[in-house]
């Protein structure tokens, strides 16, 4: 999951993978618009963490609300919910 949650300025997204590889994290707003993509290239097997600074793909600060993120690794997909409070 991510921590802290809820959060205001940034959050750490933690995930675990079985083997070495590339991971993509896609962040969506509550109506399904993709607002940001984070990449972890050459991630090691085991636990990894990516920090998100609450900026969209145009480097604009996003508003308070409910957001979702998907962690993509090979054919695996995990979806989680997070809350931004300002």
ABEGO torsion letter per residue (X at the ends): XBOBOBBAABBBBBBBBABBEBBBBBBBBAAGBBABBBBBBGBBBEBBBBBBAGBBAAGBBBBBEBBBBBBBBEABBBBBBBBBBX
